[in-house]
Amino acid sequence: MTTPQSRSLVRPRNGGVIAGVCAGIGDRFGMSRNLVRFLFLLSCLLPGPQFVAYLVLWFIMPKADY
């Protein structure tokens, strides 16, 4: 199910796996949601604050109205 292209960074109400952060990023930048999820999982193999960034985005990204 595709959602309308959003100009702002929001988490969709439907289609999110955990919190909808990767789905929201994919929708905002016109990328596949699964590609964004895959890239996030690949980035977790590298050292860095990926999980912290995900949690921060989870709290600061509003839910979409659609």
N, CA, C, O and CB atoms as a CASP TS submission, in Angstrom:
PFRMAT TS
TARGET T0000
AUTHOR 0000-0000-0000
METHOD Language model
MODEL 1
PARENT N/A
ATOM      1  N   MET     1       0.847  -1.180   0.000  1.00  0.00           N
ATOM      2  CA  MET     1       0.000   0.000   0.000  1.00  0.00           C
ATOM      3  C   MET     1       0.883   1.230   0.000  1.00  0.00           C
ATOM      4  O   MET     1       1.755   1.379   0.856  1.00  0.00           O
ATOM      5  CB  MET     1      -0.959   0.005   1.214  1.00  0.00           C
ATOM      6  N   THR     2       0.660   2.097  -0.947  1.00  0.00           N
ATOM      7  CA  THR     2       1.451   3.317  -1.009  1.00  0.00           C
ATOM      8  C   THR     2       0.687   4.458  -0.363  1.00  0.00           C
ATOM      9  O   THR     2      -0.543   4.501  -0.385  1.00  0.00           O
ATOM     10  CB  THR     2       1.813   3.663  -2.462  1.00  0.00           C
ATOM     11  N   THR     3       1.431   5.365   0.200  1.00  0.00           N
ATOM     12  CA  THR     3       0.842   6.528   0.846  1.00  0.00           C
ATOM     13  C   THR     3       1.177   7.761   0.034  1.00  0.00           C
ATOM     14  O   THR     3       2.119   7.735  -0.759  1.00  0.00           O
ATOM     15  CB  THR     3       1.342   6.676   2.302  1.00  0.00           C
ATOM     16  N   PRO     4       0.433   8.838   0.210  1.00  0.00           N
ATOM     17  CA  PRO     4       0.748  10.064  -0.528  1.00  0.00           C
ATOM     18  C   PRO     4       2.150  10.569  -0.200  1.00  0.00           C
ATOM     19  O   PRO     4       2.617  10.470   0.935  1.00  0.00           O
ATOM     20  CB  PRO     4      -0.283  11.151  -0.215  1.00  0.00           C
ATOM     21  N   GLN     5       2.804  11.107  -1.216  1.00  0.00           N
ATOM     22  CA  GLN     5       4.147  11.657  -1.020  1.00  0.00           C
ATOM     23  C   GLN     5       4.075  12.811  -0.039  1.00  0.00           C
ATOM     24  O   GLN     5       3.310  13.754  -0.243  1.00  0.00           O
ATOM     25  CB  GLN     5       4.766  12.120  -2.365  1.00  0.00           C
ATOM     26  N   SER     6       4.844  12.748   0.999  1.00  0.00           N
ATOM     27  CA  SER     6       4.834  13.767   2.034  1.00  0.00           C
ATOM     28  C   SER     6       6.019  14.697   1.843  1.00  0.00           C
ATOM     29  O   SER     6       7.117  14.252   1.508  1.00  0.00           O
ATOM     30  CB  SER     6       4.862  13.129   3.435  1.00  0.00           C
ATOM     31  N   ARG     7       5.800  15.984   2.055  1.00  0.00           N
ATOM     32  CA  ARG     7       6.884  16.958   1.968  1.00  0.00           C
ATOM     33  C   ARG     7       7.608  17.096   3.285  1.00  0.00           C
ATOM     34  O   ARG     7       8.719  17.623   3.322  1.00  0.00           O
ATOM     35  CB  ARG     7       6.354  18.306   1.531  1.00  0.00           C
ATOM     36  N   SER     8       7.009  16.637   4.366  1.00  0.00           N
ATOM     37  CA  SER     8       7.662  16.730   5.669  1.00  0.00           C
ATOM     38  C   SER     8       8.041  15.336   6.144  1.00  0.00           C
ATOM     39  O   SER     8       7.550  14.334   5.624  1.00  0.00           O
ATOM     40  CB  SER     8       6.744  17.430   6.704  1.00  0.00           C
ATOM     41  N   LEU     9       8.895  15.286   7.106  1.00  0.00           N
ATOM     42  CA  LEU     9       9.376  14.021   7.639  1.00  0.00           C
ATOM     43  C   LEU     9       8.429  13.565   8.745  1.00  0.00           C
ATOM     44  O   LEU     9       8.480  14.064   9.869  1.00  0.00           O
ATOM     45  CB  LEU     9      10.834  14.153   8.169  1.00  0.00           C
ATOM     46  N   VAL    10       7.561  12.606   8.406  1.00  0.00           N
ATOM     47  CA  VAL    10       6.577  12.091   9.360  1.00  0.00           C
ATOM     48  C   VAL    10       6.569  10.568   9.303  1.00  0.00           C
ATOM     49  O   VAL    10       6.927   9.963   8.292  1.00  0.00           O
ATOM     50  CB  VAL    10       5.158  12.659   9.062  1.00  0.00           C
ATOM     51  N   ARG    11       6.151   9.965  10.415  1.00  0.00           N
ATOM     52  CA  ARG    11       6.009   8.516  10.470  1.00  0.00           C
ATOM     53  C   ARG    11       4.603   8.144  10.018  1.00  0.00           C
ATOM     54  O   ARG    11       3.632   8.682  10.550  1.00  0.00           O
ATOM     55  CB  ARG    11       6.296   7.976  11.902  1.00  0.00           C
ATOM     56  N   PRO    12       4.466   7.237   9.049  1.00  0.00           N
ATOM     57  CA  PRO    12       3.130   6.853   8.596  1.00  0.00           C
ATOM     58  C   PRO    12       2.397   6.047   9.670  1.00  0.00           C
ATOM     59  O   PRO    12       3.020   5.354  10.474  1.00  0.00           O
ATOM     60  CB  PRO    12       3.221   6.041   7.294  1.00  0.00           C
ATOM     61  N   ARG    13       1.085   6.147   9.671  1.00  0.00           N
ATOM     62  CA  ARG    13       0.278   5.394  10.641  1.00  0.00           C
ATOM     63  C   ARG    13       0.277   3.905  10.302  1.00  0.00           C
ATOM     64  O   ARG    13       0.214   3.067  11.202  1.00  0.00           O
ATOM     65  CB  ARG    13      -1.170   5.932  10.674  1.00  0.00           C
ATOM     66  N   ASN    14       0.345   3.572   9.025  1.00  0.00           N
ATOM     67  CA  ASN    14       0.351   2.171   8.589  1.00  0.00           C
ATOM     68  C   ASN    14       1.610   1.900   7.779  1.00  0.00           C
ATOM     69  O   ASN    14       2.111   2.786   7.087  1.00  0.00           O
ATOM     70  CB  ASN    14      -0.919   1.838   7.753  1.00  0.00           C
ATOM     71  N   GLY    15       2.111   0.697   7.864  1.00  0.00           N
ATOM     72  CA  GLY    15       3.255   0.315   7.056  1.00  0.00           C
ATOM     73  C   GLY    15       4.590   0.364   7.775  1.00  0.00           C
ATOM     74  O   GLY    15       5.617   0.016   7.193  1.00  0.00           O
ATOM     75  N   GLY    16       4.594   0.786   9.019  1.00  0.00           N
ATOM     76  CA  GLY    16       5.835   0.801   9.785  1.00  0.00           C
ATOM     77  C   GLY    16       6.094  -0.562  10.397  1.00  0.00           C
ATOM     78  O   GLY    16       5.157  -1.235  10.827  1.00  0.00           O
ATOM     79  N   VAL    17       7.345  -0.978  10.443  1.00  0.00           N
ATOM     80  CA  VAL    17       7.672  -2.280  11.025  1.00  0.00           C
ATOM     81  C   VAL    17       7.818  -2.156  12.537  1.00  0.00           C
ATOM     82  O   VAL    17       7.169  -2.890  13.282  1.00  0.00           O
ATOM     83  CB  VAL    17       8.969  -2.849  10.403  1.00  0.00           C
ATOM     84  N   ILE    18       8.650  -1.248  12.993  1.00  0.00           N
ATOM     85  CA  ILE    18       8.818  -1.057  14.434  1.00  0.00           C
ATOM     86  C   ILE    18       8.126   0.242  14.838  1.00  0.00           C
ATOM     87  O   ILE    18       7.127   0.221  15.556  1.00  0.00           O
ATOM     88  CB  ILE    18      10.334  -1.030  14.830  1.00  0.00           C
ATOM     89  N   ALA    19       8.652   1.357  14.379  1.00  0.00           N
ATOM     90  CA  ALA    19       8.056   2.644  14.736  1.00  0.00           C
ATOM     91  C   ALA    19       7.703   3.473  13.513  1.00  0.00           C
ATOM     92  O   ALA    19       7.075   4.523  13.649  1.00  0.00           O
ATOM     93  CB  ALA    19       8.999   3.425  15.622  1.00  0.00           C
ATOM     94  N   GLY    20       8.083   3.034  12.332  1.00  0.00           N
ATOM     95  CA  GLY    20       7.780   3.764  11.114  1.00  0.00           C
ATOM     96  C   GLY    20       8.824   4.786  10.714  1.00  0.00           C
ATOM     97  O   GLY    20       8.602   5.565   9.787  1.00  0.00           O
ATOM     98  N   VAL    21       9.959   4.799  11.395  1.00  0.00           N
ATOM     99  CA  VAL    21      11.001   5.779  11.090  1.00  0.00           C
ATOM    100  C   VAL    21      11.570   5.555   9.684  1.00  0.00           C
ATOM    101  O   VAL    21      11.658   6.498   8.897  1.00  0.00           O
ATOM    102  CB  VAL    21      12.127   5.704  12.137  1.00  0.00           C
ATOM    103  N   CYS    22      11.949   4.340   9.371  1.00  0.00           N
ATOM    104  CA  CYS    22      12.513   4.047   8.040  1.00  0.00           C
ATOM    105  C   CYS    22      11.468   4.253   6.950  1.00  0.00           C
ATOM    106  O   CYS    22      11.797   4.714   5.858  1.00  0.00           O
ATOM    107  CB  CYS    22      13.054   2.600   7.985  1.00  0.00           C
ATOM    108  N   ALA    23      10.216   3.917   7.235  1.00  0.00           N
ATOM    109  CA  ALA    23       9.140   4.135   6.264  1.00  0.00           C
ATOM    110  C   ALA    23       8.954   5.622   6.016  1.00  0.00           C
ATOM    111  O   ALA    23       8.763   6.036   4.872  1.00  0.00           O
ATOM    112  CB  ALA    23       7.819   3.505   6.755  1.00  0.00           C
ATOM    113  N   GLY    24       9.006   6.428   7.059  1.00  0.00           N
ATOM    114  CA  GLY    24       8.873   7.872   6.909  1.00  0.00           C
ATOM    115  C   GLY    24      10.017   8.485   6.126  1.00  0.00           C
ATOM    116  O   GLY    24       9.806   9.375   5.303  1.00  0.00           O
ATOM    117  N   ILE    25      11.231   8.010   6.379  1.00  0.00           N
ATOM    118  CA  ILE    25      12.392   8.509   5.640  1.00  0.00           C
ATOM    119  C   ILE    25      12.278   8.119   4.167  1.00  0.00           C
ATOM    120  O   ILE    25      12.547   8.932   3.283  1.00  0.00           O
ATOM    121  CB  ILE    25      13.710   7.957   6.246  1.00  0.00           C
ATOM    122  N   GLY    26      11.881   6.882   3.910  1.00  0.00           N
ATOM    123  CA  GLY    26      11.709   6.428   2.533  1.00  0.00           C
ATOM    124  C   GLY    26      10.646   7.227   1.802  1.00  0.00           C
ATOM    125  O   GLY    26      10.849   7.621   0.653  1.00  0.00           O
ATOM    126  N   ASP    27       9.510   7.473   2.454  1.00  0.00           N
ATOM    127  CA  ASP    27       8.444   8.254   1.833  1.00  0.00           C
ATOM    128  C   ASP    27       8.897   9.677   1.548  1.00  0.00           C
ATOM    129  O   ASP    27       8.597  10.219   0.484  1.00  0.00           O
ATOM    130  CB  ASP    27       7.209   8.269   2.726  1.00  0.00           C
ATOM    131  N   ARG    28       9.608  10.284   2.475  1.00  0.00           N
ATOM    132  CA  ARG    28      10.035  11.676   2.326  1.00  0.00           C
ATOM    133  C   ARG    28      10.996  11.864   1.165  1.00  0.00           C
ATOM    134  O   ARG    28      10.907  12.852   0.436  1.00  0.00           O
ATOM    135  CB  ARG    28      10.684  12.159   3.603  1.00  0.00           C
ATOM    136  N   PHE    29      11.913  10.924   0.989  1.00  0.00           N
ATOM    137  CA  PHE    29      12.935  11.066  -0.038  1.00  0.00           C
ATOM    138  C   PHE    29      12.657  10.245  -1.291  1.00  0.00           C
ATOM    139  O   PHE    29      13.518  10.130  -2.163  1.00  0.00           O
ATOM    140  CB  PHE    29      14.262  10.678   0.522  1.00  0.00           C
ATOM    141  N   GLY    30      11.454   9.672  -1.386  1.00  0.00           N
ATOM    142  CA  GLY    30      11.057   8.947  -2.597  1.00  0.00           C
ATOM    143  C   GLY    30      11.804   7.641  -2.791  1.00  0.00           C
ATOM    144  O   GLY    30      12.013   7.207  -3.924  1.00  0.00           O
ATOM    145  N   MET    31      12.206   7.017  -1.708  1.00  0.00           N
ATOM    146  CA  MET    31      12.926   5.740  -1.776  1.00  0.00           C
ATOM    147  C   MET    31      12.013   4.617  -1.311  1.00  0.00           C
ATOM    148  O   MET    31      10.996   4.858  -0.661  1.00  0.00           O
ATOM    149  CB  MET    31      14.220   5.781  -0.915  1.00  0.00           C
ATOM    150  N   SER    32      12.376   3.418  -1.643  1.00  0.00           N
ATOM    151  CA  SER    32      11.646   2.254  -1.166  1.00  0.00           C
ATOM    152  C   SER    32      11.823   2.139   0.346  1.00  0.00           C
ATOM    153  O   SER    32      12.924   2.318   0.867  1.00  0.00           O
ATOM    154  CB  SER    32      12.128   0.963  -1.883  1.00  0.00           C
ATOM    155  N   ARG    33      10.729   1.840   1.040  1.00  0.00           N
ATOM    156  CA  ARG    33      10.807   1.669   2.492  1.00  0.00           C
ATOM    157  C   ARG    33      11.736   0.516   2.842  1.00  0.00           C
ATOM    158  O   ARG    33      12.501   0.595   3.803  1.00  0.00           O
ATOM    159  CB  ARG    33       9.408   1.426   3.088  1.00  0.00           C
ATOM    160  N   ASN    34      11.666  -0.560   2.055  1.00  0.00           N
ATOM    161  CA  ASN    34      12.513  -1.726   2.323  1.00  0.00           C
ATOM    162  C   ASN    34      13.984  -1.424   2.073  1.00  0.00           C
ATOM    163  O   ASN    34      14.850  -1.956   2.767  1.00  0.00           O
ATOM    164  CB  ASN    34      12.077  -2.906   1.463  1.00  0.00           C
ATOM    165  N   LEU    35      14.276  -0.582   1.098  1.00  0.00           N
ATOM    166  CA  LEU    35      15.669  -0.192   0.850  1.00  0.00           C
ATOM    167  C   LEU    35      16.219   0.598   2.035  1.00  0.00           C
ATOM    168  O   LEU    35      17.358   0.386   2.450  1.00  0.00           O
ATOM    169  CB  LEU    35      15.778   0.643  -0.447  1.00  0.00           C
ATOM    170  N   VAL    36      15.418   1.503   2.574  1.00  0.00           N
ATOM    171  CA  VAL    36      15.862   2.291   3.729  1.00  0.00           C
ATOM    172  C   VAL    36      16.081   1.363   4.925  1.00  0.00           C
ATOM    173  O   VAL    36      17.058   1.518   5.657  1.00  0.00           O
ATOM    174  CB  VAL    36      14.822   3.403   4.079  1.00  0.00           C
ATOM    175  N   ARG    37      15.186   0.407   5.126  1.00  0.00           N
ATOM    176  CA  ARG    37      15.346  -0.553   6.227  1.00  0.00           C
ATOM    177  C   ARG    37      16.623  -1.370   6.047  1.00  0.00           C
ATOM    178  O   ARG    37      17.368  -1.592   7.002  1.00  0.00           O
ATOM    179  CB  ARG    37      14.122  -1.493   6.311  1.00  0.00           C
ATOM    180  N   PHE    38      16.868  -1.817   4.812  1.00  0.00           N
ATOM    181  CA  PHE    38      18.062  -2.606   4.528  1.00  0.00           C
ATOM    182  C   PHE    38      19.329  -1.792   4.773  1.00  0.00           C
ATOM    183  O   PHE    38      20.287  -2.291   5.363  1.00  0.00           O
ATOM    184  CB  PHE    38      18.032  -3.115   3.085  1.00  0.00           C
ATOM    185  N   LEU    39      19.334  -0.544   4.322  1.00  0.00           N
ATOM    186  CA  LEU    39      20.503   0.317   4.538  1.00  0.00           C
ATOM    187  C   LEU    39      20.732   0.582   6.021  1.00  0.00           C
ATOM    188  O   LEU    39      21.874   0.646   6.475  1.00  0.00           O
ATOM    189  CB  LEU    39      20.332   1.646   3.793  1.00  0.00           C
ATOM    190  N   PHE    40      19.644   0.734   6.777  1.00  0.00           N
ATOM    191  CA  PHE    40      19.788   0.925   8.219  1.00  0.00           C
ATOM    192  C   PHE    40      20.396  -0.317   8.865  1.00  0.00           C
ATOM    193  O   PHE    40      21.287  -0.208   9.708  1.00  0.00           O
ATOM    194  CB  PHE    40      18.427   1.247   8.861  1.00  0.00           C
ATOM    195  N   LEU    41      19.918  -1.490   8.471  1.00  0.00           N
ATOM    196  CA  LEU    41      20.476  -2.723   9.034  1.00  0.00           C
ATOM    197  C   LEU    41      21.946  -2.892   8.671  1.00  0.00           C
ATOM    198  O   LEU    41      22.744  -3.332   9.498  1.00  0.00           O
ATOM    199  CB  LEU    41      19.680  -3.932   8.549  1.00  0.00           C
ATOM    200  N   LEU    42      22.308  -2.546   7.439  1.00  0.00           N
ATOM    201  CA  LEU    42      23.720  -2.603   7.046  1.00  0.00           C
ATOM    202  C   LEU    42      24.557  -1.620   7.863  1.00  0.00           C
ATOM    203  O   LEU    42      25.683  -1.931   8.254  1.00  0.00           O
ATOM    204  CB  LEU    42      23.872  -2.302   5.543  1.00  0.00           C
ATOM    205  N   SER    43      24.010  -0.448   8.116  1.00  0.00           N
ATOM    206  CA  SER    43      24.770   0.543   8.881  1.00  0.00           C
ATOM    207  C   SER    43      24.994   0.089  10.321  1.00  0.00           C
ATOM    208  O   SER    43      25.935   0.541  10.974  1.00  0.00           O
ATOM    209  CB  SER    43      24.047   1.889   8.867  1.00  0.00           C
ATOM    210  N   CYS    44      24.141  -0.795  10.817  1.00  0.00           N
ATOM    211  CA  CYS    44      24.303  -1.280  12.189  1.00  0.00           C
ATOM    212  C   CYS    44      25.530  -2.177  12.339  1.00  0.00           C
ATOM    213  O   CYS    44      25.973  -2.441  13.457  1.00  0.00           O
ATOM    214  CB  CYS    44      23.056  -2.038  12.626  1.00  0.00           C
ATOM    215  N   LEU    45      26.079  -2.645  11.223  1.00  0.00           N
ATOM    216  CA  LEU    45      27.304  -3.441  11.270  1.00  0.00           C
ATOM    217  C   LEU    45      28.530  -2.567  11.523  1.00  0.00           C
ATOM    218  O   LEU    45      29.582  -3.059  11.931  1.00  0.00           O
ATOM    219  CB  LEU    45      27.479  -4.220   9.967  1.00  0.00           C
ATOM    220  N   LEU    46      28.382  -1.272  11.276  1.00  0.00           N
ATOM    221  CA  LEU    46      29.480  -0.339  11.486  1.00  0.00           C
ATOM    222  C   LEU    46      29.377   0.269  12.879  1.00  0.00           C
ATOM    223  O   LEU    46      28.279   0.370  13.426  1.00  0.00           O
ATOM    224  CB  LEU    46      29.476   0.766  10.408  1.00  0.00           C
ATOM    225  N   PRO    47      30.488   0.670  13.454  1.00  0.00           N
ATOM    226  CA  PRO    47      30.408   1.330  14.762  1.00  0.00           C
ATOM    227  C   PRO    47      29.772   2.710  14.607  1.00  0.00           C
ATOM    228  O   PRO    47      30.017   3.413  13.627  1.00  0.00           O
ATOM    229  CB  PRO    47      31.818   1.452  15.408  1.00  0.00           C
ATOM    230  N   GLY    48      28.968   3.078  15.569  1.00  0.00           N
ATOM    231  CA  GLY    48      28.324   4.386  15.530  1.00  0.00           C
ATOM    232  C   GLY    48      27.021   4.384  16.294  1.00  0.00           C
ATOM    233  O   GLY    48      26.600   3.355  16.824  1.00  0.00           O
ATOM    234  N   PRO    49      26.391   5.522  16.349  1.00  0.00           N
ATOM    235  CA  PRO    49      25.175   5.691  17.161  1.00  0.00           C
ATOM    236  C   PRO    49      23.874   5.458  16.381  1.00  0.00           C
ATOM    237  O   PRO    49      22.918   6.215  16.554  1.00  0.00           O
ATOM    238  CB  PRO    49      25.154   7.080  17.750  1.00  0.00           C
ATOM    239  N   GLN    50      23.819   4.438  15.537  1.00  0.00           N
ATOM    240  CA  GLN    50      22.639   4.218  14.708  1.00  0.00           C
ATOM    241  C   GLN    50      21.386   3.980  15.539  1.00  0.00           C
ATOM    242  O   GLN    50      20.336   4.545  15.236  1.00  0.00           O
ATOM    243  CB  GLN    50      22.868   3.046  13.784  1.00  0.00           C
ATOM    244  N   PHE    51      21.472   3.168  16.565  1.00  0.00           N
ATOM    245  CA  PHE    51      20.291   2.871  17.379  1.00  0.00           C
ATOM    246  C   PHE    51      19.827   4.107  18.144  1.00  0.00           C
ATOM    247  O   PHE    51      18.627   4.329  18.311  1.00  0.00           O
ATOM    248  CB  PHE    51      20.590   1.728  18.358  1.00  0.00           C
ATOM    249  N   VAL    52      20.779   4.904  18.605  1.00  0.00           N
ATOM    250  CA  VAL    52      20.427   6.139  19.303  1.00  0.00           C
ATOM    251  C   VAL    52      19.739   7.102  18.332  1.00  0.00           C
ATOM    252  O   VAL    52      18.747   7.737  18.689  1.00  0.00           O
ATOM    253  CB  VAL    52      21.690   6.798  19.925  1.00  0.00           C
ATOM    254  N   ALA    53      20.255   7.211  17.122  1.00  0.00           N
ATOM    255  CA  ALA    53      19.646   8.083  16.115  1.00  0.00           C
ATOM    256  C   ALA    53      18.232   7.612  15.790  1.00  0.00           C
ATOM    257  O   ALA    53      17.330   8.436  15.637  1.00  0.00           O
ATOM    258  CB  ALA    53      20.505   8.119  14.832  1.00  0.00           C
ATOM    259  N   TYR    54      18.024   6.303  15.684  1.00  0.00           N
ATOM    260  CA  TYR    54      16.695   5.759  15.417  1.00  0.00           C
ATOM    261  C   TYR    54      15.730   6.125  16.550  1.00  0.00           C
ATOM    262  O   TYR    54      14.604   6.552  16.297  1.00  0.00           O
ATOM    263  CB  TYR    54      16.763   4.225  15.242  1.00  0.00           C
ATOM    264  N   LEU    55      16.175   5.956  17.791  1.00  0.00           N
ATOM    265  CA  LEU    55      15.322   6.281  18.931  1.00  0.00           C
ATOM    266  C   LEU    55      14.986   7.774  18.978  1.00  0.00           C
ATOM    267  O   LEU    55      13.855   8.148  19.286  1.00  0.00           O
ATOM    268  CB  LEU    55      16.001   5.858  20.232  1.00  0.00           C
ATOM    269  N   VAL    56      15.955   8.613  18.677  1.00  0.00           N
ATOM    270  CA  VAL    56      15.716  10.054  18.663  1.00  0.00           C
ATOM    271  C   VAL    56      14.696  10.400  17.578  1.00  0.00           C
ATOM    272  O   VAL    56      13.762  11.164  17.821  1.00  0.00           O
ATOM    273  CB  VAL    56      17.039  10.827  18.434  1.00  0.00           C
ATOM    274  N   LEU    57      14.876   9.841  16.387  1.00  0.00           N
ATOM    275  CA  LEU    57      13.923  10.103  15.306  1.00  0.00           C
ATOM    276  C   LEU    57      12.533   9.586  15.661  1.00  0.00           C
ATOM    277  O   LEU    57      11.531  10.201  15.297  1.00  0.00           O
ATOM    278  CB  LEU    57      14.403   9.461  14.001  1.00  0.00           C
ATOM    279  N   TRP    58      12.470   8.468  16.363  1.00  0.00           N
ATOM    280  CA  TRP    58      11.188   7.905  16.772  1.00  0.00           C
ATOM    281  C   TRP    58      10.416   8.917  17.623  1.00  0.00           C
ATOM    282  O   TRP    58       9.202   9.060  17.480  1.00  0.00           O
ATOM    283  CB  TRP    58      11.398   6.586  17.553  1.00  0.00           C
ATOM    284  N   PHE    59      11.125   9.610  18.500  1.00  0.00           N
ATOM    285  CA  PHE    59      10.458  10.548  19.395  1.00  0.00           C
ATOM    286  C   PHE    59      10.203  11.910  18.772  1.00  0.00           C
ATOM    287  O   PHE    59       9.240  12.579  19.148  1.00  0.00           O
ATOM    288  CB  PHE    59      11.269  10.720  20.630  1.00  0.00           C
ATOM    289  N   ILE    60      11.048  12.348  17.815  1.00  0.00           N
ATOM    290  CA  ILE    60      10.851  13.692  17.278  1.00  0.00           C
ATOM    291  C   ILE    60      10.026  13.720  15.995  1.00  0.00           C
ATOM    292  O   ILE    60       9.490  14.771  15.642  1.00  0.00           O
ATOM    293  CB  ILE    60      12.181  14.329  17.023  1.00  0.00           C
ATOM    294  N   MET    61       9.909  12.590  15.284  1.00  0.00           N
ATOM    295  CA  MET    61       9.105  12.553  14.070  1.00  0.00           C
ATOM    296  C   MET    61       7.625  12.396  14.431  1.00  0.00           C
ATOM    297  O   MET    61       7.255  11.422  15.087  1.00  0.00           O
ATOM    298  CB  MET    61       9.569  11.401  13.143  1.00  0.00           C
ATOM    299  N   PRO    62       6.784  13.326  14.018  1.00  0.00           N
ATOM    300  CA  PRO    62       5.360  13.194  14.333  1.00  0.00           C
ATOM    301  C   PRO    62       4.706  12.112  13.481  1.00  0.00           C
ATOM    302  O   PRO    62       5.218  11.754  12.420  1.00  0.00           O
ATOM    303  CB  PRO    62       4.641  14.531  14.126  1.00  0.00           C
ATOM    304  N   LYS    63       3.583  11.597  13.945  1.00  0.00           N
ATOM    305  CA  LYS    63       2.790  10.657  13.155  1.00  0.00           C
ATOM    306  C   LYS    63       2.074  11.416  12.057  1.00  0.00           C
ATOM    307  O   LYS    63       1.685  12.568  12.246  1.00  0.00           O
ATOM    308  CB  LYS    63       1.776   9.890  14.044  1.00  0.00           C
ATOM    309  N   ALA    64       1.898  10.778  10.912  1.00  0.00           N
ATOM    310  CA  ALA    64       1.201  11.391   9.790  1.00  0.00           C
ATOM    311  C   ALA    64      -0.295  11.438  10.047  1.00  0.00           C
ATOM    312  O   ALA    64      -0.823  10.647  10.829  1.00  0.00           O
ATOM    313  CB  ALA    64       1.492  10.631   8.497  1.00  0.00           C
ATOM    314  N   ASP    65      -0.964  12.350   9.399  1.00  0.00           N
ATOM    315  CA  ASP    65      -2.410  12.466   9.522  1.00  0.00           C
ATOM    316  C   ASP    65      -3.143  11.508   8.591  1.00  0.00           C
ATOM    317  O   ASP    65      -4.348  11.305   8.745  1.00  0.00           O
ATOM    318  CB  ASP    65      -2.841  13.885   9.238  1.00  0.00           C
ATOM    319  N   TYR    66      -2.443  10.920   7.636  1.00  0.00           N
ATOM    320  CA  TYR    66      -3.107  10.029   6.670  1.00  0.00           C
ATOM    321  C   TYR    66      -2.957   8.606   7.055  1.00  0.00           C
ATOM    322  O   TYR    66      -3.452   7.722   6.357  1.00  0.00           O
ATOM    323  CB  TYR    66      -2.563  10.227   5.284  1.00  0.00           C
TER
END
